[in-house]
Every structure is written in C-alpha cells, then in structure tokens.
Amino acid sequence: MGIAVETSDLMHATDVQKLKEKIREVRRSLVDMTSMIGVHLGSSLSCLEIIATLYFLKMRHCPHRPQWKDRDRFILSKGHAAPALYAVLAEAGYFPKEELKSFKLIDSRLQGHPDLKTPGVDAPSGSLGQGLSIGIGMAVAAKMRGSRSRVYVLMGDGECDEGQVWEALMTAAHLRLDNLVLIIDRNGWQLDDRTEEVKRKIPLRSRLESFGWETYSINGHDVEKIIEVLDCADRAEQPVAIIAHTKKGKGISFIEDSNKGHKLKLSEEEYLAAIKELEMKAGCA
C-alpha cells in the first residue's frame, strides 16, 4: 500500500466492498490474538470499522515510510483497544501479520497499549484523557509548518469523564483547528458499568457543540457513513467531533453490547464459536 489518495477518488462501491473484506480479515486477526492472550476484545471490535476506514480509505500515509513528515496522524486515545490498531497496521503493511502473534510478549513491538516503537503508531496512549491534547499539539504544529496533514483522535465515551478532555475541547475550538477531527466511540460501556450509570453524558452532541465543535452523529459500523462524515470534516472551518454509535464486541454475539469482552481470553470452545460465527457472516455478506 502506498500513500493514500484522496477519499473523493475512492468512494466507489468496489472500494467500499474491498474495505469491508479487509475489515472481515482484521476481525479474524483480532479473534486469533484473543485466543493466545487476554485482550480488550470488546473495546477493539467496537472501533474496528472506524480505524480501518481511516487507514484504508481516508488518511494520507505510507507504510514503507512511517515517518513521512506530511502524513496524516492517528491517535488511539483509548489505548486499551490497541489490538484493533495493530491488526489494521499489519493489514496495511506496516509490519508482517505474523508479528501479531507476539502481542504483549516480552520485547515485542506490540505492547498492551500503543508505543512509539511500533511502526505506524504516532503517539503512546493508555492513560485515558490525554489523546486529544496530544492531537492539538500535532494539529498546531502542522499549521505552523504549512503542512496539509490532518489529525484524527479516537476516544472512548467513558474517557469523556476526564476533565482534561473538556479543557482540550475548549482549546481546540479557541484555536479553530480545522485540521483536527475527534471521533468518540460511543459504545455505551466503560470499565465499571454502562456509561450513563457511571457519569451521564447525554446530551453529548449539544455539549460538544456548545464548546465550539462542528458535531455529527453516525452509526460507527457503517463504513459509508463514516466516509461521508469524514469528507464533511475536510470542509469544516472549525474542529470536528464525530459521535460514532457502536456496539462493544460487535460481530461476536456472546459478548456483543456487554462488558463480557472488556478483558478476555477466549477459551477453545469460545474461540471456535467466534470463528464459526464470523465465517457464517462472511458467507452471507
């Protein structure tokens, strides 16, 4: 894969179909990783379509030149979903897919949370609430050097409990960072319970708008809608927030829309059931 071209050139049925096929491959990789060691499978599956759409159809990047100065940047602020990012990076060609088997092993480049030693990772993360602040710095730097680089930050909805998030939202709007896009993975769950039970976030959209962000709400598993709203973000004159409504554990029925897959190592029986379900759905696609 070379440097990604403009999305407007790619928004065709064949490209969307290829994207969906890649997502099926990546979802299988995620399940395989979970069979070897405990991972945040549910959190990874909820944001898979978002990360895959960014890397395969939207962002300007080059796997063979991961430090290309004018690349678009991606920050996985909800760093516990690193398996989804690693699986996408491997599929994109940043490192061999075989390396996914080393996830969380000693001396592996694929640690439990994103680390800069992993090819394609633009920022370390895992301490929640900091990704947007890092993204602001990158967006400001791009403007200062006259680069057309765009910065995409993916955040969890539980992460919105952090006060630093709201300080960063005010700062980005004040600076009118039209090259910054925040995507909130609104799967409705966090570590302890449903997000609304821990700390109410409704009405999230109007709150974001009141902070000066152009805000959209979409189905976070609909790749056509993801592409459409990302194209709208290109034309914005202020920072853009996208509330992506998703299901935790999307695609595997026995953990879907629950906290069962928040930290999970599949048993052999569960692994085989998950693979069978994914294969059946692929056959119906």
C-alpha positions in Angstrom: 0.0 0.0 0.0 1.4 3.4 -0.9 0.4 6.9 0.1 -3.4 7.0 0.4 -5.1 9.1 -2.2 -8.0 11.5 -1.7 -11.2 9.9 -0.5 -13.3 11.5 -3.2 -11.4 9.4 -5.7 -12.1 6.2 -3.7 -15.7 6.5 -2.8 -16.9 3.8 -5.2 -18.8 0.6 -4.5 -15.8 -1.6 -5.3 -13.6 0.3 -2.9 -16.2 0.1 -0.1 -16.6 -3.7 -0.8 -12.8 -4.1 -0.6 -12.8 -2.2 2.7 -15.5 -4.5 4.1 -13.4 -7.5 3.1 -10.4 -6.1 4.8 -12.4 -5.5 8.0 -13.5 -9.1 8.0 -9.8 -10.2 7.8 -8.9 -7.8 10.6 -11.8 -9.0 12.8 -10.5 -12.6 12.3 -7.0 -11.4 13.3 -8.4 -9.9 16.5 -10.1 -13.1 17.5 -6.9 -15.0 16.8 -5.0 -12.6 19.1 -7.5 -13.1 21.8 -7.1 -16.9 21.7 -3.4 -16.5 22.7 -3.6 -13.9 25.4 -6.2 -11.8 27.2 -7.1 -8.6 25.3 -9.7 -5.9 25.3 -11.6 -7.6 22.6 -15.0 -5.9 23.1 -13.4 -2.4 23.0 -11.3 -3.3 19.9 -14.3 -4.6 18.0 -16.4 -1.5 18.7 -14.0 0.8 16.9 -12.7 -1.5 14.2 -14.6 -0.1 11.3 -13.5 3.4 12.2 -9.8 2.7 12.3 -9.9 0.6 9.2 -11.8 3.2 7.2 -9.3 5.8 8.3 -6.2 3.8 7.3 -7.6 2.1 4.1 -9.7 4.8 2.6 -9.1 8.2 4.2 -5.7 9.0 5.7 -2.7 10.0 3.7 0.1 7.7 4.9 2.8 5.4 3.7 3.6 2.1 5.5 7.0 2.0 3.8 7.8 5.5 5.1 6.1 5.5 8.5 7.8 8.8 9.5 6.8 10.7 6.3 6.5 14.2 7.6 3.3 15.2 5.8 1.3 12.1 6.7 -2.0 12.4 8.5 -1.8 11.4 12.1 -3.9 9.0 14.1 -4.0 8.9 17.9 -5.8 6.0 19.6 -6.6 7.8 22.9 -8.5 4.7 24.1 -5.2 2.8 24.1 -6.6 -0.4 25.5 -8.1 -1.0 22.0 -4.5 -1.4 20.7 -5.3 -4.9 19.2 -7.6 -3.2 16.7 -4.9 -0.7 15.7 -2.2 -3.4 15.4 -4.4 -5.6 13.3 -5.2 -2.7 10.9 -1.5 -1.7 10.8 -0.5 -5.2 9.9 -3.1 -5.5 7.2 -1.9 -2.1 5.8 1.7 -3.4 5.6 3.4 -1.6 8.5 4.8 -5.0 9.7 4.2 -8.7 9.0 0.9 -10.2 10.1 2.8 -13.0 11.7 4.1 -10.5 14.2 0.6 -10.2 15.7 1.3 -13.5 17.5 3.9 -11.6 19.6 1.2 -9.3 21.1 2.1 -8.5 24.8 5.1 -10.8 24.8 8.3 -9.6 26.5 10.4 -7.5 24.0 7.6 -7.4 21.5 6.9 -4.3 19.4 3.2 -4.8 20.1 2.6 -4.0 23.7 -0.7 -3.9 25.5 -1.1 -0.2 24.8 0.3 1.7 21.8 4.0 2.5 21.9 6.2 4.6 19.6 8.4 1.6 18.8 5.5 0.1 16.8 5.7 1.1 13.2 2.7 3.3 12.3 2.0 4.4 15.9 2.0 8.2 16.1 1.5 8.6 19.9 1.7 6.4 23.0 -1.5 6.1 24.9 -3.3 4.2 27.6 -3.6 6.8 30.4 -7.1 8.0 29.4 -8.0 11.5 28.6 -4.7 12.7 27.1 -5.1 11.8 23.4 -7.0 15.0 22.3 -4.4 17.2 24.0 -1.6 15.4 22.0 -3.7 15.8 18.9 -4.0 19.5 19.4 -0.2 19.8 19.6 0.1 17.9 16.3 -2.5 20.0 14.6 -0.9 23.2 15.7 2.5 22.0 14.5 1.1 21.1 11.1 -0.3 24.6 10.7 2.9 26.2 11.8 4.9 24.4 9.1 2.3 24.8 6.4 1.5 21.1 6.1 -1.8 19.8 4.9 -1.6 17.0 7.5 -4.8 16.2 9.3 -5.0 14.7 12.8 -7.6 12.1 13.9 -8.1 11.2 17.5 -10.2 8.2 18.6 -11.6 8.5 22.1 -13.8 6.2 24.2 -17.1 7.6 25.6 -16.1 6.5 29.2 -12.9 8.5 28.6 -15.1 11.7 28.4 -15.3 11.5 32.2 -11.8 13.1 32.2 -11.7 16.8 32.9 -8.7 17.2 30.6 -10.8 16.2 27.7 -13.1 19.2 28.2 -10.2 21.6 28.6 -8.8 20.3 25.3 -12.1 20.7 23.6 -12.2 24.4 24.6 -8.6 24.9 23.5 -9.1 23.3 20.1 -12.2 25.4 19.4 -10.4 28.6 20.6 -7.6 27.9 18.1 -10.1 27.0 15.3 -8.1 23.8 14.5 -10.0 22.8 11.3 -7.4 20.1 10.7 -8.4 18.2 13.8 -11.1 15.5 14.0 -12.2 13.8 17.2 -14.1 10.5 16.9 -15.9 9.3 20.0 -16.5 5.6 20.2 -20.0 5.7 21.7 -20.4 2.0 22.7 -22.2 2.9 25.9 -19.9 1.0 28.2 -16.9 1.6 30.4 -14.9 -0.4 32.9 -17.5 -0.4 35.7 -20.9 -0.2 34.0 -22.9 1.5 31.4 -21.5 5.0 30.8 -24.8 6.6 31.7 -24.8 4.8 35.0 -21.3 5.9 35.9 -21.5 9.6 34.7 -24.3 10.8 32.5 -23.1 12.2 29.1 -26.5 12.8 27.4 -26.9 15.2 25.6 -23.4 14.6 24.4 -23.9 16.2 20.9 -25.2 19.5 22.2 -22.4 19.7 24.8 -19.8 19.3 22.2 -21.5 21.9 20.0 -21.6 24.3 22.9 -17.8 24.0 23.2 -17.5 25.3 19.6 -17.1 22.0 17.7 -18.9 21.1 14.4 -20.5 17.9 15.6 -22.0 14.8 13.8 -23.7 11.6 15.0 -23.4 8.4 12.9 -23.6 4.6 13.0 -20.0 3.8 13.8 -20.2 0.4 12.0 -21.5 1.9 8.7 -18.4 2.5 6.6 -20.3 4.5 4.0 -21.5 6.9 6.7 -18.0 7.1 8.2 -16.5 8.1 4.9 -19.3 10.6 4.3 -18.8 12.4 7.6 -15.0 12.4 7.3 -15.4 14.1 3.9 -17.6 16.7 5.6 -14.9 17.2 8.1 -12.5 18.1 5.3 -14.6 21.2 4.5 -15.1 22.4 8.1 -13.7 25.7 9.3 -13.5 24.5 12.9 -12.6 21.3 14.7 -15.0 18.4 14.1 -16.3 15.9 16.5 -18.0 12.7 15.4 -20.1 10.7 17.8 -19.9 7.1 16.4 -22.6 5.0 17.9 -21.2 1.4 18.2 -21.7 -1.9 19.9 -19.0 -3.2 22.2 -17.9 -6.6 20.9 -19.5 -6.0 17.5 -19.7 -9.2 15.4 -19.5 -11.8 18.2 -22.9 -12.4 19.6 -22.0 -13.8 23.0 -20.0 -10.6 24.0 -21.9 -8.0 21.9 -23.2 -5.0 23.7 -21.9 -6.1 27.1 -18.8 -5.9 29.3 -18.1 -9.6 28.9 -15.3 -8.9 26.4 -13.8 -5.9 28.2 -10.7 -8.0 29.2 -11.0 -11.5 27.7 -9.0 -14.6 26.8 -11.3 -16.9 24.8 -11.5 -20.5 25.8 -11.0 -23.0 23.0 -14.8 -23.5 22.8 -15.4 -19.8 22.7 -12.7 -19.3 20.1 -14.2 -21.9 17.8 -17.7 -20.5 18.3 -16.5 -17.0 17.4 -14.7 -18.2 14.3 -17.7 -20.1 13.2 -19.9 -17.0 13.6 -17.6 -14.8 11.7 -17.3 -17.3 8.9 -21.1 -17.6 8.6 -21.5 -13.8 8.5 -18.8 -13.6 5.8 -20.6 -16.1 3.8 -23.8 -14.1 3.9 -22.0 -10.8 3.0 
